[in-house]
Structures are given as C-alpha cells and as structure tokens.
C-alpha cells in the first residue's frame, strides 16, 4: 500500500500517455466542519457545501469512467456527535434523496447502500430503500453510500453469518476462505477499491473498508472536502496511474 500526502501531480499527462482510471474509487469526505470554521461559518454550512462537492464528484467520476464510487457519508461512530448536528445531517440525507436522486437516476447511476440497517429509524430506512429501488436496474456507475457503516461491525456481521451457516450445516468450517468472507460483506459482488482518497490531510482509514482496502492505493490531499473539485479528482487519478501495483508480488503495474 502506498500513501501520498500533498503529492504535486498538477502537470498534465504527456501527449498520448494512457491514464489508468481505477475501477473503484472510495472516498472519505473529511473536513466539512474545518472548512466552515476557517470561514467563520457554523459547521452545518460545511456539511451543506460538502453535499455540493459530492454532486460534482459523482458526475465527474462517471464521466471519467469510474465503475464504482464509494463515499463514507455517515459512520456508526458519528451518532455520538451533538444531536443538533446529527439531525442536520439526517435532514441533508433526506434533501439529497429528494433533490438529487432523480438526477442520479437520469445519469444511469445505480445507488447501493452499505452499513448496519437494523435499528435505523423507519424514515431513514425508507429513504435508503427508495434510492436503491429507483436505480436498481441502472447500468452505469455504481454509487455506494456507506451509511451507519463501520468496517469492524461489517466483519462481525459477516462472521456471524458464517457461524450461522456452519451451525445450520450449510457449510463446514473447512469451507471458510477469503472468498466466503468477502461474499458475506456488505460489498459482496463489488470489486475492491483500487484507490482510497481521504481529504483534509488526515492519513487514516477510520474504520472504513478495512478488509476491502488491503491492496488499495491511498491518496491524502490537504484540501477540505468542500474544496475537492473535478481538478483535484483528476490529480488523484493521475497519482494513482503513476503507481506500481504489485499486490505482494514482483510484477510491475497491473493494467486495467
């Protein structure tokens, strides 16, 4: 795994040079609150600006040929934030679904939610299901929204499912391998992320896609998420394209 913090890849690719676009890009959208505070604004304005950035990046990622875009929208730990901020984030989720889902649908994007669903308020669960059901048959980019998500919780649920299968006699302990585990994760049937981006200069995964990112490339720009625009996304793609991905072996860069 390779990390990049503040890498300058602003220069365009050489004429004729092939840019390897990752199939799956995962993004930890960090820095909304700090963006707002630095401007003397309430944190809620940072979250509002973050949604605007998300709209831009979803469209741009689809144009660039990304097959799967995963966004870390709300972690299972975020419930511990002040009640007023959590309430505002839930209102933003509802506004995003009501305002943007139709546009996402027109773009042929398929929405998929990952995370713990049990215990969610019925109103929130219905929003999640509305997004998935409307776009279920779309054939374009998959937008994976990690909501009430924590990677450790995801793995616990996967292990519990395996234990239940063994107990019921559907499989034996010897049948459990990496493929069996992956098939029971929330991301089953999706490719692992090729590139994980975390904005705002923080360099940690924060319980995000821990299993799936075992061989991902990491990119850590100093920009807060509301300032992460199409050009910044392109710089991340160029940085990824310059990496040599060996997956633990000796072979050089793996082409798409």
Long-range contacts (C-beta under 8 A, 24 or more apart in sequence): 1-213, 1-214, 1-215, 1-216, 1-217, 1-218, 2-217, 2-218, 2-243, 3-203, 3-218, 3-219, 3-220, 4-218, 4-219, 4-220, 4-239, 5-201, 5-203, 5-220, 5-221, 5-222, 6-201, 6-220, 6-221, 6-222, 7-219, 7-235, 7-239, 9-235, 9-238, 9-239, 9-242, 10-235, 13-238, 13-241, 18-241, 19-237, 19-238, 19-241, 20-240, 20-241, 20-253, 20-255, 20-256, 21-64, 21-65, 21-66, 21-237, 21-241, 21-256, 22-66, 22-193, 22-194, 22-195, 22-217, 22-237, 22-240, 23-66, 23-67, 23-68, 23-191, 23-194, 23-256, 24-66, 24-67, 24-68, 24-69, 24-70, 24-190, 24-191, 24-192, 24-193, 24-194, 24-195, 25-61, 25-66, 25-68, 25-69, 25-70, 25-193, 25-194, 25-195, 25-196, 25-197, 25-236, 26-69, 26-70, 26-71, 26-72, 26-193, 26-195, 26-196, 26-197, 26-208, 26-209, 26-212, 26-213, 26-216, 27-57, 27-69, 27-70, 27-71, 27-72, 27-196, 27-197, 27-198, 27-199, 28-72, 28-196, 28-197, 28-198, 28-199, 28-202, 28-205, 28-206, 28-208, 29-53, 29-54, 29-71, 29-72, 29-73, 29-199, 29-225, 29-228, 30-198, 30-199, 30-200, 30-202, 30-224, 30-225, 31-199, 31-200, 31-201, 31-202, 31-223, 31-224, 31-225, 31-226, 32-224, 32-225, 32-226, 34-200, 34-224, 35-224, 35-225, 35-226, 35-227, 38-224, 43-85, 44-85, 44-88, 46-224, 46-226, 47-85, 47-88, 47-89, 47-92, 48-92, 49-226, 50-225, 50-226, 51-92, 51-95, 51-96, 52-226, 53-225, 53-226, 53-227, 53-228, 53-229, 54-96, 55-100, 56-229, 56-230, 57-228, 57-229, 57-230, 57-233, 58-104, 58-107, 58-109, 58-141, 58-143, 59-107, 60-230, 60-233, 61-141, 61-233, 62-107, 62-109, 62-140, 62-141, 64-233, 64-234, 64-237, 66-141, 67-141, 67-142, 67-191, 68-141, 68-142, 68-144, 68-190, 68-191, 68-193, 69-141, 69-142, 69-143, 69-144, 70-114, 70-144, 70-145, 70-146, 70-187, 70-193, 70-209, 71-143, 71-144, 71-145, 71-146, 72-146, 72-149, 72-206, 72-208, 73-145, 73-146, 73-147, 74-115, 74-146, 74-147, 74-148, 74-149, 75-146, 75-148, 75-149, 75-150, 75-206, 75-207, 75-208, 76-115, 76-116, 76-148, 76-149, 76-150, 76-153, 76-207, 77-150, 77-207, 79-148, 90-124, 93-124, 93-127, 93-147, 94-123, 94-127, 97-127, 97-130, 97-131, 101-130, 101-131, 101-134, 101-135, 104-135, 104-143, 105-134, 105-135, 105-138, 107-140, 107-141, 108-138, 108-139, 108-140, 108-141, 109-135, 109-138, 109-140, 109-141, 109-142, 109-143, 110-135, 110-136, 110-137, 110-138, 110-139, 110-140, 110-141, 110-142, 110-143, 111-135, 111-142, 111-143, 111-145, 112-142, 112-143, 112-144, 112-145, 112-190, 113-144, 113-145, 113-146, 113-147, 114-144, 114-145, 114-146, 114-147, 114-149, 114-154, 114-186, 114-187, 115-146, 115-147, 115-148, 115-149, 115-150, 115-154, 115-186, 116-148, 116-149, 116-150, 116-153, 116-154, 116-157, 117-148, 120-148, 142-190, 144-187, 144-190, 146-208, 146-209, 149-186, 149-208, 150-207, 151-205, 151-207, 151-208, 151-209, 151-210, 151-211, 152-207, 152-210, 154-185, 154-186, 154-211, 155-181, 155-185, 155-210, 155-211, 157-184, 158-184, 158-185, 181-211, 182-211, 185-211, 185-212, 187-212, 192-216, 194-240, 194-245, 195-219, 195-236, 195-237, 195-240, 197-221, 197-236, 199-223, 199-224, 199-225, 199-228, 200-224, 200-225, 215-245, 215-247, 215-248, 217-243, 217-245
